Amino acid sequence: MPEQRRRFSPQFKAEAVQMVIETGKPIAVVARELGIHDGTLGNWVNAWRREHPEPDQPVNPTERARVKEMEEEIRRLRMENEFLKKAAAFFARTHP
């Protein structure tokens, strides 16, 4: 009896390809970790590379530092925003 083919969701395929692209791990290693055939994953990666022919430009140290500063500022602003929401709710309860 022939083996039935497994079907994978587009999200699973995208995440598998992303693991190969972002980590730099060999396709065979990622395929083994995910429990799929390395030829299948290789086809997905090749299709992605055909659709995205231009490699991403590496981020230089200045840009990386700027991104880190912005992430820290976003984190601080979110904390301040949460505090202000709680303070507004408190004053709304105590001063009708």
Residue frames as a rotation matrix with the C-alpha (Angstrom) as fourth column:
MET 1
0.581 0.814 0.000 0.00
0.814 -0.581 0.000 0.00
0.000 0.000 -1.000 0.00
PRO 2
-0.102 -0.672 0.734 1.49
0.572 -0.643 -0.509 3.38
0.814 0.368 0.450 -0.96
GLU 3
-0.508 -0.185 -0.842 2.45
0.836 -0.340 -0.430 5.78
-0.206 -0.922 0.327 1.78
GLN 4
0.573 0.777 0.259 0.05
0.803 -0.596 0.010 8.70
0.162 0.202 -0.966 2.21
ARG 5
-0.342 -0.717 0.607 1.60
0.574 -0.671 -0.469 12.14
0.744 0.187 0.641 1.71
ARG 6
-0.135 0.218 -0.966 1.65
0.904 -0.372 -0.210 14.49
-0.405 -0.902 -0.147 4.65
ARG 7
0.281 0.269 0.921 0.27
0.626 -0.779 0.037 17.97
0.727 0.567 -0.387 4.13
PHE 8
-0.434 -0.505 -0.746 1.82
0.881 -0.411 -0.234 21.00
-0.188 -0.759 0.623 5.79
SER 9
0.667 0.699 -0.259 0.20
0.659 -0.715 -0.234 24.35
-0.349 -0.015 -0.937 6.42
PRO 10
0.517 -0.470 0.715 1.66
0.405 -0.602 -0.688 27.45
0.754 0.646 -0.121 4.77
GLN 11
0.757 -0.224 0.614 2.51
-0.590 -0.637 0.496 28.76
0.280 -0.738 -0.614 8.25
PHE 12
0.762 -0.492 0.421 4.50
0.066 0.705 0.706 25.61
-0.644 -0.510 0.570 9.10
LYS 13
0.528 -0.566 0.633 6.38
0.841 0.247 -0.481 25.86
0.116 0.786 0.607 5.80
ALA 14
0.599 -0.270 0.754 7.16
-0.005 -0.943 -0.333 29.53
0.801 0.195 -0.566 6.35
GLU 15
0.792 -0.291 0.537 8.41
-0.600 -0.205 0.774 28.91
-0.115 -0.935 -0.336 9.89
ALA 16
0.695 -0.559 0.453 10.57
0.451 0.829 0.331 25.99
-0.561 -0.026 0.828 8.75
VAL 17
0.457 -0.518 0.723 12.13
0.715 -0.270 -0.645 28.09
0.529 0.812 0.247 5.98
GLN 18
0.711 -0.153 0.687 12.65
-0.365 -0.915 0.174 30.95
0.601 -0.375 -0.706 8.45
MET 19
0.852 -0.422 0.311 14.54
-0.141 0.387 0.911 28.60
-0.505 -0.820 0.270 10.78
VAL 20
0.447 -0.707 0.549 16.93
0.869 0.489 -0.077 27.70
-0.214 0.511 0.832 7.96
ILE 21
0.412 -0.246 0.877 17.38
0.508 -0.737 -0.446 31.28
0.756 0.629 -0.179 6.74
GLU 22
0.715 -0.031 0.698 17.75
-0.422 -0.815 0.396 33.00
0.557 -0.578 -0.596 10.12
THR 23
0.833 -0.388 0.396 19.77
-0.260 0.357 0.897 30.41
-0.489 -0.850 0.196 12.05
GLY 24
0.195 -0.782 -0.592 22.07
-0.974 -0.084 -0.209 29.40
0.114 0.618 -0.778 9.22
LYS 25
-0.135 -0.188 0.973 21.67
-0.454 0.885 0.108 25.76
-0.881 -0.427 -0.205 10.24
PRO 26
-0.943 -0.207 -0.261 21.92
-0.327 0.427 0.843 23.19
-0.063 0.880 -0.470 7.46
ILE 27
-0.148 0.945 -0.292 18.62
-0.894 -0.002 0.447 22.10
0.422 0.327 0.846 5.91
ALA 28
-0.141 0.057 -0.988 19.22
0.023 0.998 0.054 18.51
0.990 -0.015 -0.142 7.00
VAL 29
-0.908 -0.246 -0.338 19.58
0.336 0.053 -0.940 19.53
0.249 -0.968 0.035 10.67
VAL 30
-0.713 0.698 0.057 16.43
-0.665 -0.649 -0.370 21.67
-0.221 -0.302 0.927 10.69
ALA 31
-0.055 0.702 -0.710 14.49
-0.728 0.458 0.510 18.97
0.683 0.545 0.486 8.83
ARG 32
-0.452 -0.181 -0.873 15.56
0.317 0.882 -0.347 16.37
0.834 -0.434 -0.341 11.39
GLU 33
-0.994 0.069 -0.082 14.51
0.049 -0.394 -0.918 18.68
-0.096 -0.917 0.388 14.25
LEU 34
-0.445 0.878 -0.174 11.08
-0.861 -0.473 -0.187 19.16
-0.247 0.067 0.967 12.66
GLY 35
-0.351 0.270 0.897 10.63
-0.044 0.952 -0.304 15.52
-0.936 -0.145 -0.322 11.70
ILE 36
0.787 0.566 -0.245 10.34
-0.261 -0.054 -0.964 16.12
-0.559 0.823 0.105 7.97
HIS 37
0.527 -0.586 0.615 12.33
0.800 0.586 -0.127 14.94
-0.286 0.559 0.778 4.96
ASP 38
-0.138 -0.679 -0.721 15.29
0.305 -0.722 0.621 17.16
-0.942 -0.134 0.307 4.13
GLY 39
-0.802 -0.099 0.589 14.39
0.596 -0.060 0.801 17.13
-0.044 0.993 0.107 0.42
THR 40
0.231 0.961 0.150 10.98
0.923 -0.265 0.278 18.58
0.307 0.074 -0.949 1.24
LEU 41
0.590 -0.064 -0.805 12.46
0.477 -0.776 0.412 21.37
-0.652 -0.627 -0.427 3.32
GLY 42
-0.533 -0.846 -0.021 15.10
0.412 -0.281 0.867 21.96
-0.739 0.454 0.498 0.65
ASN 43
-0.429 0.470 0.771 12.34
0.846 -0.089 0.525 22.48
0.315 0.878 -0.360 -1.92
TRP 44
0.654 0.705 -0.274 10.60
0.756 -0.594 0.275 25.00
0.031 -0.387 -0.921 0.35
VAL 45
0.236 -0.660 -0.713 13.84
0.344 -0.629 0.697 26.90
-0.909 -0.409 0.079 0.96
ASN 46
-0.730 -0.523 0.440 14.68
0.564 -0.096 0.820 26.97
-0.387 0.847 0.365 -2.76
ALA 47
0.011 0.822 0.569 11.18
0.907 -0.248 0.340 28.25
0.421 0.513 -0.749 -3.60
TRP 48
0.731 0.228 -0.643 11.53
0.564 -0.732 0.381 30.99
-0.384 -0.642 -0.664 -0.96
ARG 49
-0.183 -0.904 -0.386 14.93
0.329 -0.426 0.843 32.01
-0.926 0.027 0.376 -2.33
ARG 50
-0.619 0.047 0.784 13.52
0.782 -0.052 0.621 32.20
0.070 0.998 -0.004 -5.87
GLU 51
0.419 0.879 0.228 10.72
0.809 -0.476 0.346 34.47
0.413 0.039 -0.910 -4.61
HIS 52
0.963 -0.173 -0.208 13.14
-0.011 -0.793 0.610 36.61
-0.271 -0.585 -0.765 -2.56
PRO 53
0.687 -0.703 0.186 16.26
0.596 0.398 -0.698 36.85
0.416 0.590 0.692 -4.74
GLU 54
0.173 -0.657 0.734 17.88
-0.235 -0.751 -0.617 39.83
0.956 -0.066 -0.284 -3.03
PRO 55
-0.103 -0.250 -0.963 19.68
0.825 0.520 -0.223 38.89
0.556 -0.817 0.153 0.17
ASP 56
0.905 0.409 -0.117 18.98
0.387 -0.679 0.624 41.06
0.176 -0.610 -0.773 3.18
GLN 57
0.198 -0.844 0.498 21.65
-0.106 -0.523 -0.845 43.63
0.974 0.114 -0.193 3.82
PRO 58
-0.066 -0.265 -0.962 23.49
0.888 0.423 -0.178 42.97
0.454 -0.866 0.207 7.08
VAL 59
0.895 0.409 0.177 22.80
0.259 -0.801 0.539 45.52
0.362 -0.437 -0.823 9.79
ASN 60
-0.076 -0.972 0.224 25.86
0.217 -0.235 -0.947 47.61
0.973 -0.023 0.228 10.61
PRO 61
-0.480 -0.189 -0.857 26.82
0.835 0.200 -0.512 48.26
0.268 -0.961 0.062 14.25
THR 62
-0.991 0.134 0.010 25.49
-0.132 -0.959 -0.251 51.83
-0.024 -0.250 0.968 14.19
GLU 63
-0.307 0.932 -0.193 22.06
-0.604 -0.034 0.796 50.69
0.736 0.361 0.573 13.00
ARG 64
-0.083 0.222 -0.972 22.06
0.482 0.862 0.156 47.84
0.872 -0.455 -0.179 15.52
ALA 65
-0.816 -0.260 -0.516 22.78
0.577 -0.351 -0.737 50.29
0.011 -0.899 0.437 18.37
ARG 66
-0.832 0.551 0.057 20.03
-0.535 -0.826 0.180 52.62
0.146 0.119 0.982 17.16
VAL 67
-0.084 0.816 -0.572 17.52
-0.241 0.541 0.806 49.75
0.967 0.206 0.151 17.01
LYS 68
-0.336 -0.093 -0.937 18.47
0.774 0.539 -0.331 48.74
0.536 -0.837 -0.109 20.55
GLU 69
-0.986 -0.023 -0.164 17.94
0.111 -0.829 -0.549 52.33
-0.123 -0.559 0.820 21.76
MET 70
-0.539 0.838 -0.079 14.53
-0.697 -0.392 0.601 52.47
0.473 0.379 0.795 20.09
GLU 71
-0.063 0.498 -0.865 13.50
0.217 0.853 0.475 49.11
0.974 -0.158 -0.162 21.58
GLU 72
-0.645 -0.226 -0.730 14.46
0.748 0.006 -0.663 50.35
0.154 -0.974 0.165 25.05
GLU 73
-0.946 0.323 -0.028 12.51
-0.316 -0.938 -0.143 53.57
-0.072 -0.127 0.989 24.50
ILE 74
-0.270 0.882 -0.386 9.46
-0.474 0.227 0.851 51.62
0.838 0.412 0.357 23.34
ARG 75
-0.211 0.129 -0.969 9.67
0.643 0.765 -0.038 49.41
0.736 -0.631 -0.244 26.43
ARG 76
-0.877 -0.169 -0.450 9.91
0.460 -0.568 -0.683 52.49
-0.140 -0.806 0.576 28.68
LEU 77
-0.792 0.609 -0.036 7.01
-0.582 -0.738 0.341 54.24
0.181 0.291 0.939 26.94
ARG 78
-0.157 0.746 -0.647 4.82
-0.059 0.647 0.760 51.15
0.986 0.157 -0.058 27.24
MET 79
-0.437 -0.053 -0.898 5.52
0.839 0.335 -0.428 50.99
0.324 -0.941 -0.102 30.98
GLU 80
-0.968 0.077 -0.241 4.67
0.024 -0.920 -0.391 54.69
-0.252 -0.385 0.888 31.35
ASN 81
-0.565 0.799 -0.204 1.51
-0.565 -0.195 0.802 54.19
0.601 0.569 0.561 29.34
GLU 82
-0.141 0.492 -0.859 0.39
0.456 0.802 0.385 51.30
0.879 -0.338 -0.338 31.57
PHE 83
-0.705 -0.174 -0.688 1.08
0.706 -0.266 -0.656 53.42
-0.069 -0.948 0.311 34.66
LEU 84
-0.931 0.352 -0.102 -0.96
-0.359 -0.930 0.073 56.30
-0.069 0.105 0.992 33.28
LYS 85
-0.325 0.842 -0.431 -3.86
-0.233 0.371 0.899 53.97
0.917 0.393 0.076 32.46
LYS 86
-0.199 0.204 -0.959 -3.85
0.809 0.587 -0.043 52.65
0.554 -0.784 -0.282 36.03
ALA 87
-0.870 -0.152 -0.468 -3.58
0.413 -0.743 -0.527 56.17
-0.268 -0.652 0.710 37.48
ALA 88
-0.771 0.636 -0.031 -6.48
-0.525 -0.608 0.596 57.39
0.360 0.476 0.802 35.34
ALA 89
-0.109 0.741 -0.663 -8.60
0.163 0.671 0.723 54.43
0.981 -0.029 -0.194 36.42
PHE 90
-0.463 -0.132 -0.877 -7.73
0.867 0.138 -0.479 55.09
0.185 -0.981 0.051 40.08
PHE 91
-0.952 0.063 -0.298 -8.65
0.029 -0.955 -0.296 58.79
-0.303 -0.291 0.907 39.90
ALA 92
-0.574 0.801 -0.171 -11.82
-0.422 -0.111 0.900 58.01
0.702 0.589 0.402 38.01
ARG 93
-0.076 0.529 -0.845 -12.90
0.580 0.713 0.394 55.74
0.811 -0.461 -0.361 40.88
THR 94
-0.388 -0.183 -0.903 -11.94
0.917 -0.173 -0.359 58.11
-0.091 -0.968 0.236 43.69
HIS 95
-0.719 0.135 -0.681 -13.12
-0.042 -0.988 -0.152 61.39
-0.693 -0.080 0.716 42.14
PRO 96
-0.270 0.682 0.680 -16.53
0.844 0.507 -0.173 60.85
-0.463 0.527 -0.713 40.52
